[in-house]
Amino acid sequence: MAKVNDNFLKLPGSYLFSTVAKKISAYQETNPDKEVIKISIGDVTRPLAKAVVSAMERAVNEMGTSEGFRGYGPEQGYDFLRNAIVKNDYNKRGIDIAPDEIFVSDGAKSDCGNIGDIFSVDNLVAVCDPVYPVYIDTNAMSGRAGDFINGRWSNLVYMPCTEENGFLPQLPNEKVDIIYLCFPNNPTGVCATYTELKKWVEYARENKAVILYDSAYEAFITDKDVPHSIYEIEGTKEVAIEFRSFSKTAGFTGTRCAYTVVPHELRLDGVELNGLWNRRQCTKFNGVPYVIQRGAQAVYSDEGIRECRENIEYYLNNASIIRKGLQSAGLSVYGGTNAPYIWAKTPDNMGSWEFFDFVLSEAGVGITPGVGFGPSGEGFVRLTAFSTKENTEEAIKRIQKILK
């Protein structure tokens, strides 16, 4: 008799953002006369840069000719995009990354989850708390997380990120094998400095651990003491895998393109993880479409850089509107300066879901409850800067009104 993977049965409820979407949808159905503004999910609203669209149009026209048609592409990504990534995202920052260490994919979310395929289920995993749910859920699905007991997984090491420690994880007291880090952070919007990241690199080197570094929001960094890549720290190529995405950088949430960096220097028991990830991708992934990769390449053109930067500034302005607006309403607010996320403390000791319901029902604004990101997220909510400026301003006015 066929059997299911019972690790899936251990997962609590549905995926966080699916639950949020269902609650908002239910409210809209019962209140059809009320317009709901969503500043909950991290989906962008600005259109693709003209340089990107033009590149995709040219690529589509190529595909319509015998000379320009392309079928299956390389699973690792076309050389033209991998070379552009190396030159612009790494070499310009003085980082030596080779093109064959770049693996183009359909999303950082996918890679952050799929990377577990190349690691033993016996590895002890450390995660921040609160944390992007994908890190935890995919480890639970693979059987690496143990059992879900009283809101926590028995085989995971939680690293609380609280007001007391500035929402920065502290080094584990016990030896762990795999460490998930995300900076600028989702959900708190907090960043790690060079000094802070160096401690993690030293820990990983001393304990033969691997850092899985989610750098999906690096384009929002404005402070000079915050590194854009973990590879800016000396010795990191021997202990870290980095995930990058075009979703927030260039609005590719609907077109899907990202990449993962696996350095050749990264080895476990003498085995190069680069080769393992290449083997995994060649077997389970068929590559990102040629048209999409041409669009991603255009992100690095002079016009593409300028247009994408304008969009980033637009979202950062939204973040400032949210941050200042909530502060003026009397809330304790974090993030929103080097990140598109704002992390706010709920008033009057309200629970995360309680405040979510209150804001939705009284203001018609959708946000995300902090507890959905982990136990230490209780009493906080996450808001995103990816809506339009007009909707962002209106949403904050509504929230200010109900908090008076």
Beta strands, then each sheet from edge to edge (+ up, - down):
strand 1: 37-38
strand 2: 102-105
strand 3: 125-129
strand 4: 148-149
strand 5: 152-153
strand 6: 156-160
strand 7: 178-182
strand 8: 210-214
strand 9: 240-245
strand 10: 258-261
strand 11: 267-268
strand 12: 271-272
strand 13: 333-335
strand 14: 341-345
strand 15: 365-366
strand 16: 368-369
strand 17: 380-384
sheet 1: 1+ 15+
sheet 2: 2+ 10- 9+ 8+ 7+ 3+ 6+
sheet 3: 4+ 5-
sheet 4: 11+ 12-
sheet 5: 13+ 14- 17+ 16-
end
